Amino acid sequence: MATRWAEVDRVSLVHLGGGRMAVRLYFQDPGREPLDLPVSDLRLAPSDFRFEVMGRVRSARREIGSQDESV
């Protein structure tokens, strides 16, 4: 899963209307559509979940970077 998280370029909070929020994942590949994770529908705290995802992306990038350095 680390490789997939490392493919994410940006993470943002998006208001979907009607009080609903999503965490949107933008990918490094410009041809790939952003992915919305409907955090309000899942009854998650939007900001907290965003920071959790950002941490996973950061960790995955570090992991990929350390693998590149060891080659």
C-alpha positions, -999 to 999 in steps of 0.1 A, spaced: 0 0 0 30 24 5 35 28 -32 -1 39 -37 0 65 -9 33 77 -24 14 84 -57 -7 111 -40 5 146 -47 -19 168 -26 -46 162 0 -74 187 6 -108 191 24 -137 197 0 -172 209 9 -198 188 -10 -228 208 0 -255 201 25 -229 200 53 -210 171 38 -172 171 36 -148 149 17 -110 145 17 -98 148 -19 -67 131 -31 -49 146 -60 -24 122 -78 10 129 -93 -2 116 -126 -20 146 -142 -42 122 -162 -56 106 -131 -88 120 -117 -89 131 -80 -104 107 -56 -130 120 -30 -133 101 3 -167 110 18 -156 115 54 -189 130 66 -209 101 52 -185 78 71 -190 98 103 -153 107 106 -139 140 117 -129 156 83 -99 176 95 -85 147 117 -89 123 88 -72 147 64 -42 149 88 -41 111 91 -40 107 53 -13 134 50 8 114 75 4 82 55 14 100 23 44 115 40 55 81 54 51 64 21 72 90 4 99 86 30 98 48 26 101 51 -12 129 76 -8 149 53 16 145 24 -8 159 45 -36 189 56 -15 197 19 -6 200 9 -43 
